[in-house]
């Protein structure tokens, strides 16, 4: 087998608040240690919404070695790194070493783009786009209003009211199953399972149970258990993996993380949550915003590093079990990024660059296809299916359709929007207005310019804007629905339970 995929950044991971701990390097090996006088904030989560109680155990990994795979056709692996923005990856020039695994893939010859653009701004529609090759307004997987649910035109999935992915569109899993592949999904984000429709075509589906401890790696043991018990080592495999460690809430980084003091030093978890909520509501002292942004960014970066490390463990597991044999293909991207206290925003659901510019990595046993300087991440569908880019690249479009029941929140968090990247700039429809950003001179998108009606890109942007506006489904809440709306706000992380 080849060298390990994981990097060598050493961290100290405390297994309890008391003294015992283990030293864990990125290869996954451990050695016992003594805590001595160390006092760590282990077990603390930096979060704004209250996490549900931890009730479901992490799956037990098999105690024996995994069966050695010998499939008759090459393995295909698709990894979506949830909530990972490109400009916070050391792969893409970021100053913190957040992505040693991705960098090791580039060193092995992987094709890399740091200028891929997600098709949507949150998990469900982006994954549906990757699985179908269609934009959100075409595949239908998105938020649904309370009125639609009451009319039985939508499905409730994991606390979110959603319309599931259209049942009449082909999916990657279904097509590869027809080609003789066993199709397997192991997803740390539970929205990918159940009523969302995203698991259609997968023969084996494992999604992280609600309430599982987010501070622990759920994917690695779940994958090992799945390979040991649910996968035939003599049949070709299509494996889809979703990793979610970069999504809040974040665990307190242990001592070996170089930027730990920036992540946990300024504010403890309670004060951090209070300040983010004050920022969200517009009541935080502007003088405190830069410090909050630095801490938020440092916590997020640790989540990105953890996700990158989990990616390395996944690839190591597959390689050591024989699944990365001749002809294998691995495609890696993200469903969206994260706003780190920019533009008055946090989390995601926006079309600013920080939330839609994502990595795209193609790693193959042979030379991967060349990737253009900028491209839509939706081409992951073709790369997974055929190993090639489509003959004609689709437009670089991101569609944002917010939850139509959340009209009571600050306007900046509810903005149906479309972005269209062209050779001359970034065009945006938002707040029913058309704008242009010059990213070369204004990378922070602080100076929008009105988009003239004569601009050749405006008519194309208007076509997408019309579809998104129609997809927003603005329904008013009926009297007496406040309790139901509150549940939705809680599930989305806008309110404490």
VORO-701682 format. One record per atom (N, C-alpha, C): x, y negated, z negated. Coordinates in pm, whole numbers, padded with zeros to 5 digits, always signed. Atoms other than C-alpha are relative to their C-alpha. Layout:
N
XYZ...
This chain:
497
+00084+00120+00000+00000+00000+00000+00088-00125+00000-00076+00122-00008+00106-00359+00050+00012-00069-00134-00016+00078+00122+00197-00621-00204-00136-00047-00049+00126+00048+00055-00070-00749-00437-00037-00135+00061+00049+00126-00056-00287-01031-00312+00005-00112-00103+00012+00104+00102-00310-01212-00644+00132-00070-00023-00118+00080+00025-00072-01491-00732+00062+00032-00134-00077-00031+00120+00165-01509-01027-00012-00104-00110+00020+00097+00108+00037-01802-01234-00039+00076-00126+00028-00072+00124+00046-01669-01591-00089-00084-00090+00086+00068+00094-00232-01758-01831-00011+00085-00125+00025-00071+00125-00303-01667-02190-00151+00005-00020+00144-00016+00012-00653-01525-02227-00032+00056-00137+00035-00045+00133-00789-01501-02579-00130+00077+00005+00119-00084-00004-01037-01220-02626-00095-00028-00114+00089+00037+00110-01185-01369-02942+00044-00134-00054-00038+00128+00059-01183-01689-03143+00113+00019-00100-00105-00028+00096-00951-01521-03391+00129+00033+00070-00136-00005-00048-00586-01435-03349+00027+00093+00118-00045-00089-00106-00568-01130-03115-00024-00058+00139+00019+00043-00138-00516-01208-02749+00085+00088+00090-00081-00072-00098-00371-01063-02434+00057-00100+00097-00059+00085-00103-00139-01216-02180-00032+00064+00133+00050-00053-00127-00289-01173-01835+00063-00079+00113-00046+00073-00117-00109-01255-01516-00097+00028+00114+00099-00007-00106-00285-01287-01186-00004+00134+00070+00010-00134-00057-00210-00929-01090-00099+00084-00076+00098-00073+00078-00456-00823-01355+00062+00085-00109-00062-00080+00104-00201-00656-01583-00006-00072-00133+00011+00058+00132-00220-00709-01959+00106+00058-00092-00083-00053+00106+00010-00676-02256-00044-00065-00130+00050+00049+00129-00079-00714-02620+00087-00112-00051-00075+00110+00059+00024-01024-02809-00056-00032-00137+00048+00042+00131-00025-01196-03140-00033-00147+00006+00048+00137-00011-00220-01513-03175+00077-00097-00087-00074+00088+00088-00013-01650-03462-00085-00117-00044+00070+00119+00047-00114-02007-03540-00088-00062+00107+00078+00058-00108-00287-02062-03207-00148-00008-00038+00143+00017+00018-00640-02198-03235-00057-00041+00136+00050+00026-00135-00824-02175-02904-00152-00016+00000+00144+00021-00013-01169-02287-02794-00061+00112+00084+00049-00114-00076-01247-01938-02670-00147+00023-00033+00142-00022+00019-01610-01856-02620-00081-00125+00026+00074+00123-00026-01700-02220-02560-00020-00018+00150+00032+00031-00139-01871-02311-02238-00020-00149+00014+00025+00139-00034-01856-02654-02086-00115-00001+00099+00122-00009-00078-02207-02692-01956-00089-00118-00033+00097+00106+00025-02482-02945-01924-00136+00061-00029+00119-00074+00035-02776-02710-01909+00038+00112-00096-00025-00110+00092-02807-02451-02181-00006+00131+00075-00001-00130-00066-02710-02107-02057-00099+00092-00069+00089-00097+00065-02958-01823-02116+00080+00090-00092-00073-00089+00091-02871-01579-02393+00067+00114+00075-00074-00109-00062-02617-01314-02305-00064+00130-00046+00071-00123+00035-02819-00993-02296+00044+00120+00082-00034-00110-00088-02684-00786-02009+00150+00026-00004-00143-00030+00009-02350-00606-02033+00070-00011+00135-00081-00012-00120-02070-00627-01784+00004+00148+00038+00001-00142-00036-02084-00301-01582+00132+00068-00034-00119-00076+00035-01841-00032-01686+00071+00045+00128-00078-00046-00115-01563+00030-01434+00025+00150-00014-00025-00144+00008-01498+00396-01345+00130+00030-00075-00119-00037+00079-01250+00571-01571+00100+00079+00083-00090-00075-00088-01099+00773-01286+00031-00084+00123-00040+00072-00121-00926+00657-00969-00112+00004+00103+00100+00005-00104-01149+00548-00685+00032+00101+00110-00027-00087-00114-01191+00792-00395+00078-00076+00107-00079+00063-00106-00944+00723-00116-00081+00001+00128+00085+00013-00118-01132+00593+00184+00074+00043+00126-00055-00035-00132-01077+00734+00533-00112-00014+00103+00113+00021-00090-01353+00576+00742+00043+00011+00146-00035-00012-00141-01368+00637+01120+00004-00132+00074-00002+00133-00063-01407+00264+01194+00053-00100-00101-00059+00098+00091-01239-00046+01048-00101-00062-00095+00085+00067+00098-01380-00207+00736-00019-00147+00038+00032+00142-00018-01548-00547+00757-00040-00055-00136+00023+00059+00132-01543-00767+00447-00032-00147+00018+00040+00140-00004-01723-01098+00408-00010-00050-00143-00003+00055+00136-01649-01303+00096-00045-00145+00005+00043+00139+00015-01837-01620+00006+00042-00046-00140-00047+00059+00125-01659-01822-00262-00094-00115-00036+00105+00094+00036-01952-02001-00419+00059-00126-00062-00028+00129+00063-01912-02373-00497+00146-00042+00012-00142+00034-00017-01556-02412-00361+00015-00104+00111-00026+00105-00098-01472-02740-00189+00145+00009+00047-00132-00021-00060-01172-02739+00044+00106-00088-00063-00104+00092+00045-00997-03044-00096+00043+00022-00144-00049-00038+00133-00960-02882-00441+00072+00134+00004-00079-00122-00017-00761-02589-00303+00145-00038+00029-00141+00021-00033-00381-02587-00313+00028+00050+00140-00009-00043-00139-00422-02399+00016-00011-00118+00095+00029+00115-00086-00539-02732+00157+00073-00126-00046-00083+00112+00040-00279-02953-00012-00032-00062-00134+00034+00053+00132-00438-03009-00352+00117+00018-00095-00121+00001+00083-00184-03086-00624+00001+00111-00105+00003-00110+00098-00299-02820-00873+00003+00135+00072-00013-00132-00067-00217-02454-00792-00126+00084-00018+00130-00062+00022-00580-02349-00767-00026+00123+00086+00036-00107-00095-00562-02095-00482+00119+00085+00044-00114-00084-00041-00256-01866-00491-00039+00120+00087+00041-00114-00082-00454-01576-00344-00020-00042+00145+00021+00048-00137-00567-01775-00042+00133-00035+00066-00130+00032-00057-00212-01899+00005+00077+00126+00038-00068-00125-00035-00083-01542-00001-00056+00057+00130+00059-00047-00126-00327-01458+00280+00056-00079+00117-00060+00079-00108-00197-01747+00487+00143+00046+00027-00137-00048-00019+00157-01621+00428+00003+00133+00074+00008-00128-00072+00045-01284+00564-00051-00015+00142+00041+00022-00139-00076-01444+00885-00146-00033+00020+00142+00032-00013-00438-01530+00810-00018-00135+00069+00039+00129-00058-00602-01805+01015-00074-00079-00105+00054+00083+00107-00700-02097+00793-00054-00131+00057+00052+00134-00025-00926-02398+00831-00038-00062-00133+00042+00076+00118-00962-02659+00559-00104-00105+00038+00099+00095-00050-01216-02848+00769-00117+00073+00062+00125-00065-00039-01507-02608+00797-00113-00067-00077+00113+00069+00062-01852-02743+00715-00116+00095-00022+00109-00090+00037-02122-02553+00531-00129-00041+00071+00126+00034-00069-02463-02531+00703-00102-00065-00090+00091+00063+00094-02641-02644+00387+00079-00036-00126-00067+00054+00118-02567-02788+00046-00029+00081-00125+00014-00087+00116-02673-02503-00181-00005+00145+00046-00030-00140-00024-02647-02129-00208-00093+00069+00097+00094-00085-00075-02962-01981-00061-00002-00030+00150+00003+00024-00144-02987-02160+00276+00134+00023+00069-00130-00023-00063-02611-02144+00340+00024+00149+00022-00018-00144-00018-02596-01768+00279-00091+00053+00111+00091-00044-00105-02902-01718+00498+00054-00038+00138-00060+00041-00128-02727-01915+00774+00116+00091+00038-00111-00090-00030-02417-01698+00746-00051+00137+00042+00052-00132-00030-02630-01384+00759-00075+00005+00133+00082+00001-00122-02836-01497+01061+00060-00079+00116-00051+00089-00104-02633-01756+01252-00093-00115+00031+00099+00105-00022-02926-01998+01221+00012-00107-00108+00002+00109+00097-02959-02336+01050-00119+00018-00095+00109-00018+00097-03184-02366+00742-00139-00028+00054+00132+00030-00055-03469-02526+00936-00046+00106+00099+00037-00108-00091-03462-02219+01163-00027+00131-00073+00023-00127+00070-03432-01930+00916-00098-00012-00116+00107+00022+00095-03665-02086+00657+00033+00022-00146-00033-00028+00140-03482-01987+00338+00038-00130-00071-00028+00125+00071-03501-02285+00104-00098-00014-00116+00093+00028+00108-03690-02445-00180-00144+00002+00051+00142+00012-00029-04068-02427-00191-00063-00085-00108+00067+00083+00098-04305-02663-00362-00096+00082-00084+00098-00065+00086-04539-02573-00644-00129+00024+00077+00124-00015-00076-04831-02629-00408+00006+00121+00092-00013-00116-00089-04694-02369-00168-00009+00131-00079+00006-00121+00082-04646-02116-00446-00144+00028-00039+00139-00019+00039-05001-02173-00564-00082+00052+00116+00071-00046-00118-05116-02111-00208+00052+00132+00054-00055-00131-00038-04923-01781-00194+00078-00006+00130-00080+00010-00121-04704-01910+00084+00149+00004-00032-00140-00004+00039-04380-01873-00110+00019+00105-00108-00035-00105+00096-04203-01643-00349+00079-00062-00114-00078+00046+00115-04066-01701-00696+00119+00092-00016-00122-00080+00010-03704-01585-00723+00091-00061-00104-00099+00039+00101-03488-01612-01035-00026-00140-00054+00032+00128+00058-03672-01912-01174-00013-00112+00101+00012+00101-00104-03658-02103-00846-00116+00037+00091+00106-00023-00098-03958-02141-00620+00061-00019+00138-00067+00003-00130-03835-02058-00273-00090+00061+00106+00054-00075-00112-03953-01960+00068+00111+00095+00045-00105-00095-00035-03765-01642+00158+00042-00013+00145-00049-00004-00137-03559-01595+00470-00101+00068+00091+00096-00058-00095-03776-01522+00773+00029+00148+00021-00015-00144-00013-03837-01150+00810+00022+00044+00145-00007-00040-00141-03827-01158+01191+00133-00034+00066-00129+00032-00061-03467-01272+01240+00100+00110-00036-00100-00103+00029-03184-01016+01271+00103-00053-00099-00103+00036+00097-02922-01014+00996+00128+00078+00028-00128-00070-00014-02557-00919+00988-00009+00141-00056+00006-00132+00063-02629-00632+00750-00083+00096+00084+00083-00086-00082-02908-00497+00966+00069+00042+00129-00069-00032-00126-02702-00517+01285+00115+00097-00023-00113-00090+00026-02398-00352+01129-00048+00136-00049+00057-00130+00037-02615-00082+00972-00039+00078+00125+00035-00066-00126-02745-00008+01321+00124+00050+00074-00126-00044-00061-02381+00022+01431+00064+00115-00075-00053-00113+00075-02327+00296+01174+00073-00034-00127-00067+00041+00123-02185+00092+00887-00091+00021-00120+00072+00011+00126-02288+00139+00529+00016-00144-00047+00001+00143+00028-02382-00210+00417-00021-00021-00149-00005+00012+00146-02306-00317+00060+00014-00147-00038-00012+00135+00055-02362-00644-00127+00030+00009-00149-00030+00017+00142-02197-00724-00460+00007-00151-00023+00013+00145+00008-02303-01075-00558-00008-00046-00144+00003+00056+00135-02226-01270-00873-00109-00104-00016+00111+00096+00007-02496-01523-00785-00130+00076+00020+00120-00084-00009-02832-01357-00858-00101-00045+00105+00096+00048-00099-03018-01572-00603+00007+00083+00128-00014-00078-00123-02886-01340-00330-00086+00126+00001+00080-00120+00005-03102-01053-00448-00148-00031-00006+00142+00015+00026-03470-00996-00500-00077-00066+00112+00099+00054-00092-03734-01209-00336+00054-00105+00096-00054+00100-00092-03499-01449-00156+00006+00051+00143-00012-00057-00134-03481-01211+00139+00142+00015+00047-00138-00002-00045-03104-01244+00154+00062+00140-00001-00056-00135+00006-03044-00878+00072-00054+00092+00110+00058-00084-00105-03242-00755+00373+00111+00056+00091-00099-00067-00084-03038-00503+00571+00111+00066-00078-00103-00063+00083-02807-00413+00284-00058+00128-00062+00045-00129+00054-02835-00050+00180+00030+00013-00148-00035+00002+00142-02667-00105-00156+00012-00147-00041+00001+00139+00046-02731-00429-00347+00023-00002-00150-00025+00022+00143-02581-00527-00681+00017-00150-00021-00012+00142+00033-02639-00877-00815+00010-00014-00151-00025+00021+00142-02530-01013-01149-00131-00023-00074+00126+00018+00074-02814-00977-01401-00003-00137-00069+00017+00127+00070-02951-01295-01547+00038+00019-00147-00041-00006+00139-02792-01362-01884+00136+00062-00022-00134-00055+00015-02460-01191-01815+00098-00111-00034-00097+00100+00047-02169-01372-01978+00080-00055+00117-00066+00063-00114-02041-01619-01719+00149-00019-00021-00143+00017+00024-01701-01633-01886+00080+00123+00042-00067-00125-00034-01625-01277-01776-00018+00032+00147+00004-00041-00140-01552-01131-01436-00099+00116+00013+00100-00105-00023-01864-00938-01341+00028+00077+00128-00011-00059-00133-01770-00869-00979+00095+00120+00003-00100-00108-00010-01457-00654-01028-00053+00133-00051+00053-00130+00043-01614-00382-01245-00120+00045+00081+00116-00038-00081-01935-00394-01042+00044+00058+00135-00050-00051-00126-01740-00346-00719+00061+00139-00017-00063-00131+00022-01534-00060-00860-00104+00108-00026+00106-00097+00027-01844+00110-00992-00076+00034+00127+00072-00023-00125-02018+00066-00657+00081+00088+00095-00084-00080-00089-01723+00207-00460+00010+00144-00049-00015-00134+00056-01704+00502-00698-00127+00082+00011+00124-00075+00011-02072+00593-00703-00097-00015+00117+00102+00029-00101-02262+00439-00410+00051-00006+00143-00060+00017-00132-02022+00435-00115+00065+00131+00044-00060-00120-00058-01921+00723+00111+00137-00037+00056-00133+00039-00047-01541+00702+00160+00031+00044+00143-00025-00047-00136-01572+00872+00499-00089-00069+00104+00081+00078-00094-01813+00621+00655+00050-00144+00003-00046+00140-00006-01730+00269+00778-00081-00089-00093+00058+00086+00103-01803-00011+00534-00008-00145+00045+00014+00146-00004-01944-00361+00565-00032-00043-00143+00014+00045+00138-01899-00526+00226-00013-00151-00003+00015+00143+00024-02034-00868+00135+00016-00025-00149-00027+00033+00140-01902-01020-00189-00024-00149-00022+00018+00139+00041-02019-01339-00355+00067-00019-00136-00069+00036+00124-01796-01495-00624-00053-00135-00047+00070+00120+00045-01933-01769-00847+00068-00071-00116-00066+00058+00118-01673-01865-01111+00019-00151+00010-00018+00145-00013-01634-02217-00968-00126-00079-00031+00127+00066+00034-01999-02293-01042-00008-00018-00151+00018+00019+00144-02074-02447-01379-00106+00096-00052-00089+00047+00106-02089-02361-01666+00138+00063+00009-00138-00047-00005-01714-02321-01708+00048+00035-00140-00065-00034+00125-01523-02146-01981+00118-00090-00026-00118+00081+00035-01253-02333-02168+00125+00070+00050-00122-00063-00050-00921-02269-01990+00093+00041-00114-00096-00042+00103-00666-02072-02195+00133-00073+00014-00121+00080+00016-00321-02194-02287+00090-00003+00123-00094-00004-00111-00131-02085-01978-00038-00083+00120+00042+00083-00113-00331-02305-01741+00068-00136-00011-00081+00123+00012-00104-02604-01664-00081-00125-00031+00079+00120+00021-00389-02856-01670-00103+00018-00111+00096-00028+00107-00558-02720-01982-00034-00125-00081+00027+00116+00084-00519-03041-02180-00095-00097+00068+00092+00087-00073-00698-03235-01908-00141+00055+00000+00131-00064-00007-00981-02981-01911-00073+00001-00134+00067-00016+00129-01049-02944-02284+00043-00103-00104-00048+00095+00100-00858-03224-02456-00089-00120-00023+00072+00126+00022-01068-03536-02396-00132+00015-00075+00133-00013+00059-01419-03415-02488-00027+00146-00031+00041-00136+00030-01544-03107-02666-00128+00031+00079+00114-00036-00085-01831-02914-02497-00126-00082-00025+00122+00074+00029-02109-03101-02677+00010-00143+00051-00015+00138-00046-01974-03448-02609+00012-00007+00152-00008-00007-00146-01892-03347-02251-00141+00005+00059+00138-00012-00051-02255-03241-02194-00076-00131-00017+00071+00126+00024-02385-03562-02351+00043-00107+00100-00047+00104-00092-02166-03779-02131-00045+00027+00144+00048-00030-00135-02259-03594-01810-00147-00035+00013+00142+00035-00005-02628-03631-01893-00019-00151+00000+00009+00146+00000-02574-03999-01971+00039-00056+00138-00040+00041-00135-02394-04036-01638-00113+00026+00098+00109-00039-00091-02675-03852-01459-00117-00098-00009+00114+00089+00018-02937-04083-01608+00035-00147+00020-00042+00136-00024-02731-04395-01536+00027-00082-00124-00019+00071+00126-02665-04480-01900+00142+00010-00056-00136-00011+00050-02296-04398-01934+00076-00129+00025-00085+00119-00013-02062-04690-01998+00094+00020+00119-00086-00016-00119-01884-04744-01661+00147+00018-00035-00141-00014+00038-01553-04766-01848+00035+00145-00034-00025-00139+00035-01593-04400-01949-00007+00095+00119+00020-00089-00115-01664-04266-01601+00131+00059+00051-00123-00061-00051-01301-04222-01482+00051+00116-00086-00047-00108+00087-01209-04013-01787-00091+00122+00011+00092-00112-00018-01523-03802-01750+00026+00071+00131-00028-00061-00130-01444-03748-01383+00126+00087-00006-00123-00078+00009-01092-03629-01468-00024+00132-00074+00025-00123+00075-01218-03379-01725-00090+00094+00080+00089-00081-00083-01499-03257-01501+00080+00070+00110-00082-00055-00108-01250-03208-01218+00093+00108-00051-00092-00100+00054-01006-03019-01441-00072+00129-00037+00078-00119+00030-01277-02782-01563-00040+00073+00128+00037-00058-00130-01397-02728-01208+00119+00070+00064-00120-00059-00061-01041-02661-01090+00034+00135-00064-00023-00129+00065-01006-02386-01349-00099+00103+00052+00097-00091-00060-01326-02232-01215+00042+00043+00139-00048-00035-00134-01184-02247-00863+00115+00100-00009-00111-00093+00017-00863-02080-00983-00050+00140-00038+00054-00131+00040-01063-01802-01153-00064+00071+00120+00065-00061-00116-01262-01745-00835+00104+00051+00100-00109-00043-00088-00945-01729-00627+00066+00126-00055-00058-00119+00061-00802-01480-00875-00090+00121+00018+00093-00110-00020-01116-01267-00855+00003+00049+00145-00017-00039-00140-01081-01271-00476+00119+00092+00015-00119-00084-00009-00731-01129-00515-00023+00138-00056+00028-00131+00059-00854-00852-00743-00090+00082+00091+00087-00071-00095-01130-00764-00495+00082+00058+00115-00080-00048-00114-00879-00739-00209+00098+00109-00044-00087-00105+00052-00634-00541-00424-00077+00131-00016+00082-00119+00020-00913-00300-00516-00028+00070+00132+00030-00059-00131-01009-00249-00152+00124+00059+00064-00123-00050-00061-00650-00210-00038+00044+00129-00066-00047-00118+00072-00559+00041-00307-00092+00119+00019+00093-00109-00024-00871+00244-00234-00005+00041+00147-00010-00041-00139-00782+00262+00135-00097-00066+00096+00099+00062-00088-01052+00034+00272+00058-00103+00095-00063+00098-00091-00809-00214+00433+00099+00073+00089-00082-00074-00093-00678+00029+00690+00009-00070+00134-00018+00062-00132-00595-00038+01057-00131-00055+00056+00115+00062-00063-00834-00278+01225-00092-00076-00094+00090+00066+00095-00986-00424+00905-00014-00148+00033+00027+00142-00021-01138-00770+00914-00058-00059-00128+00047+00070+00118-01185-01009+00620-00027-00145+00037+00038+00140-00024-01371-01340+00657-00038-00061-00134+00022+00065+00129-01375-01583+00364-00042-00144+00024+00040+00141-00007-01564-01910+00330-00073-00035-00129+00077+00043+00117-01778-02104+00082-00137-00046+00047+00135+00043-00036-02148-02186+00074-00019-00150-00015+00006+00145+00022-02093-02544-00046+00111-00035-00098-00101+00044+00095-01862-02753-00262-00063-00046-00130+00046+00050+00130-01922-02960-00575+00036-00148-00009-00030+00140+00026-01950-03327-00656+00060-00012-00140-00068+00012+00129-01706-03410-00935-00009-00145-00047+00029+00135+00049-01866-03731-01062+00040-00103+00106-00021+00094-00110-01856-03910-00726-00137-00048+00048+00124+00057-00053-02122-04138-00578-00115+00007-00100+00104-00011+00101-02308-04122-00908-00061+00137-00009+00056-00134-00013-02353-03748-00858+00084+00104-00073-00071-00118+00050-02260-03415-01014-00072+00123+00055+00048-00126-00060-02311-03053-00908-00010-00017+00152+00006+00006-00146-02435-03020-00547-00140-00043+00046+00124+00042-00067-02734-03076-00313+00018-00134+00072-00027+00125-00071-02578-03356-00106+00085+00029+00124-00078-00019-00122-02409-03404+00232+00128-00082+00001-00132+00062+00006-02103-03592+00111+00108+00106+00021-00108-00092-00037-01770-03439+00212+00036+00097-00113-00037-00086+00111-01694-03304-00135-00091+00119-00016+00094-00109+00015-02001-03086-00117-00021+00083+00125+00026-00078-00121-01997-02967+00243+00127+00044+00073-00123-00044-00067-01630-02941+00353+00059+00116-00079-00036-00125+00067-01525-02585+00272+00112+00070+00077-00104-00075-00073-01244-02342+00361-00062+00108+00087+00034-00117-00082-01266-02076+00629+00130+00074+00029-00122-00080-00013-01007-01796+00630-00036+00131+00067+00020-00127-00069-00985-01501+00866+00129+00081-00013-00116-00087+00026-00751-01219+00763-00028+00135+00063+00020-00125-00072-00711-00917+00989+00130+00077+00006-00120-00080-00016-00473-00631+01042+00076-00039+00125-00063+00055-00120-00405-00777+01387-00001-00152-00010-00001+00147+00001-00358-01142+01480-00142-00051+00002+00136+00054+00003-00673-01336+01386-00020-00103+00110+00023+00105-00099-00841-01578+01627+00046-00136-00051-00037+00136+00038-00717-01935+01629-00125-00079-00036+00112+00081+00043-00945-02177+01447+00024-00145+00039-00017+00141-00036-01005-02531+01576+00019-00086-00124-00030+00090+00111-00918-02831+01362-00121-00019-00091+00124+00011+00077-01279-02876+01251-00104+00088+00066+00099-00092-00056-01564-02632+01292-00111+00023-00101+00108-00034+00092-01900-02531+01148+00025+00134-00065-00024-00127+00070-01868-02261+00883-00101+00106+00039+00099-00096-00044-02176-02097+01033+00058+00099+00102-00064-00096-00092-01939-01935+01286+00051+00122-00076-00032-00120+00076-01859-01696+01002-00087+00117+00045+00090-00106-00049-02157-01503+01137+00062+00074+00116-00063-00063-00117-01979-01440+01468+00130+00067-00038-00129-00057+00039-01642-01381+01305-00018+00133-00072+00026-00127+00068-01787-01113+01080-00051+00104+00099+00066-00094-00090-01996-00955+01353+00093+00053+00109-00079-00040-00118-01746-00952+01640+00150-00023-00017-00141+00034+00015-01415-01086+01508+00043-00115+00089-00033+00109-00092-01435-01372+01758-00091-00120-00026+00084+00119+00001-01561-01728+01766-00099+00008+00115+00092+00004-00114-01868-01788+01984+00062-00073+00117-00057+00062-00121-01791-01888+02341-00015-00151-00003+00023+00144+00017-01940-02231+02270-00026-00026-00147+00018+00028+00142-01902-02368+01919-00130-00079-00022+00118+00080+00031-02229-02489+01766+00040-00134-00059-00031+00129+00062-02250-02848+01642+00034+00016-00148-00037-00001+00142-02103-02926+01301-00110-00073-00077+00120+00057+00061-02432-02980+01120-00019+00057-00140+00042-00042+00133-02529-02967+00754-00138-00056-00027+00136+00042+00030-02897-02978+00656-00025+00010-00151+00031+00003+00143-03013-03075+00306-00149-00023-00018+00144+00012+00026-03374-03011+00205-00018+00020-00150+00011-00014+00146-03414-03083-00170-00132+00065-00041+00122-00056+00055-03672-02920-00391-00111-00106+00005+00102+00105-00017-03995-03106-00300-00078-00031-00127+00069+00029+00125-04127-03084-00656+00080-00091-00093-00086+00076+00090-03840-03287-00801-00003-00149+00030+00011+00140-00036-03972-03628-00706+00019-00094-00118-00011+00087+00115-03947-03757-01061+00141-00029-00044-00138+00020+00041-03570-03740-01085+00058-00121+00073-00058+00116-00068-03337-04028-00988+00014+00023+00150+00004-00011-00145-03355-04099-00617+00128+00056+00059-00125-00045-00058-02988-04028-00560+00013+00152-00005-00003-00145+00006-03053-03663-00654-00106+00064+00090+00103-00053-00089-03339-03626-00407+00010-00074+00133-00023+00067-00126-03225-03715-00059+00000+00102+00114-00006-00080-00122-03333-03510+00240+00100-00065+00095-00110+00059-00076-03033-03554+00466+00052+00098+00104-00070-00078-00101-02842-03434+00770+00133-00070+00026-00127+00056-00047-02477-03481+00857+00038+00069+00129-00044-00051-00130-02336-03437+01205+00140-00055+00026-00137+00042-00029-01962-03445+01268+00023+00003+00150-00031+00010-00143-01858-03562+01612+00147-00035+00015-00139+00036-00023-01529-03643+01772+00032-00142-00038-00022+00141+00030-01577-04006+01678-00038-00038-00142+00034+00034+00137-01693-03984+01318-00103+00094-00059+00103-00076+00068-01945-03847+01073-00128-00081+00001+00129+00065-00008-02307-03936+01139-00091+00060-00106+00083-00046+00111-02557-03916+00854-00138-00064+00010+00136+00049+00022-02934-03945+00825-00033+00026-00146+00029-00012+00142-03029-04013+00463-00084-00119-00042+00091+00107+00043-03300-04216+00291-00070-00064+00120+00069+00045-00121-03467-04242+00632+00079-00106+00077-00086+00092-00074-03171-04443+00763+00112+00078+00067-00108-00063-00075-02894-04362+01008+00130-00076-00027-00128+00060+00035-02531-04421+00915+00112+00069+00077-00124-00057-00050-02181-04366+01044+00109-00022-00105-00117+00013+00085-01874-04298+00831+00124+00024+00083-00130-00021-00062-01520-04334+00957+00089+00067-00104-00072-00074+00103-01349-04061+00756+00150-00026+00002-00143+00027-00009-01004-04156+00881+00039-00119-00087-00030+00121+00078-01019-04499+00715-00079-00007-00130+00087+00003+00118-01287-04423+00455-00029+00143-00045+00021-00141+00036-01234-04066+00328-00095+00018-00118+00091-00010+00113-01434-04140+00013-00144-00032+00033+00136+00031-00047-01741-04236+00220-00065-00110-00083+00048+00112+00080-01779-04564+00038-00060-00112+00086+00042+00112-00085-01855-04784+00341-00080+00050+00120+00081-00044-00113-02145-04658+00554-00029-00116+00096+00033+00099-00101-02204-04845+00879-00132+00040+00067+00125-00034-00070-02546-04865+01043+00032+00067+00133-00020-00072-00125-02569-04621+01333-00090-00061+00107+00074+00069-00104-02669-04813+01640-00083+00098+00082+00089-00086-00078-02959-04673+01841+00061+00042+00133-00062-00034-00127-02738-04672+02148+00114+00100-00015-00109-00096+00021-02479-04443+01989-00041+00135+00059+00038-00126-00065-02470-04119+02190-00032+00113-00097+00029-00106+00096-02483-03908+01873-00130-00018-00074+00119+00026+00082-02792-04073+01726-00118+00087+00042+00115-00079-00044-03047-03889+01941+00013+00145-00045-00020-00136+00048-02891-03554+01853-00024+00008-00151+00023+00002+00145-02886-03644+01482-00149-00012-00029+00144+00020+00022-03250-03755+01508-00077+00130+00016+00068-00128-00017-03352-03409+01631+00007+00083-00127-00014-00075+00125-03212-03247+01318-00075-00070-00114+00067+00074+00106-03350-03525+01097-00151+00026+00003+00143-00026-00012-03700-03466+01231-00036+00136-00058+00025-00134+00053-03678-03097+01146+00014+00003-00151-00020+00001+00145-03541-03162+00798-00114-00075-00069+00110+00076+00060-03806-03425+00726-00127+00085-00006+00116-00089+00000-04073-03174+00823+00017+00114-00098-00027-00111+00091-03905-02907+00611-00001-00040-00145+00000+00044+00137-03908-03123+00300-00129+00028-00074+00131-00036+00056-04278-03051+00244-00033-00081-00125+00025+00082+00119-04351-03345+00010-00143+00018-00052+00130-00021+00060-04641-03224-00204-00005-00067-00137+00017+00058+00133-04774-03408-00507-00038+00109-00098+00037-00096+00103-04804-03217-00831-00144-00026-00045+00137+00013+00050-05155-03145-00948+00003-00035-00148+00006+00030+00144-05264-03273-01292+00017+00128-00082-00020-00115+00086-05153-03043-01570+00118+00086+00037-00113-00082-00044-04847-02914-01386+00131-00040-00064-00125+00048+00058-04591-03090-01605+00082+00113-00060-00074-00111+00063-04501-02771-01794+00070+00083+00105-00061-00079-00107-04436-02585-01470+00117-00075+00062-00108+00080-00054-04227-02871-01334+00120+00002-00093-00111-00002+00096-04022-02873-01653+00078+00131+00013-00069-00128-00017-03946-02503-01604+00093-00006+00121-00084+00011-00118-03816-02580-01257+00122-00088-00026-00111+00088+00032-03606-02868-01382+00104+00071-00085-00092-00075+00085-03458-02639-01647+00077+00102+00083-00067-00103-00078-03383-02363-01397+00104-00058+00092-00096+00066-00088-03203-02611-01175+00111-00071-00078-00104+00060+00080-03002-02747-01465-00017-00149-00025+00019+00142+00022-03156-03093-01485-00045-00033-00141+00046+00022+00137-03297-03049-01837+00052+00108-00091-00026-00101+00100-03207-02871-02157-00127+00079-00028+00114-00077+00049-03432-02588-02266-00025-00040-00145
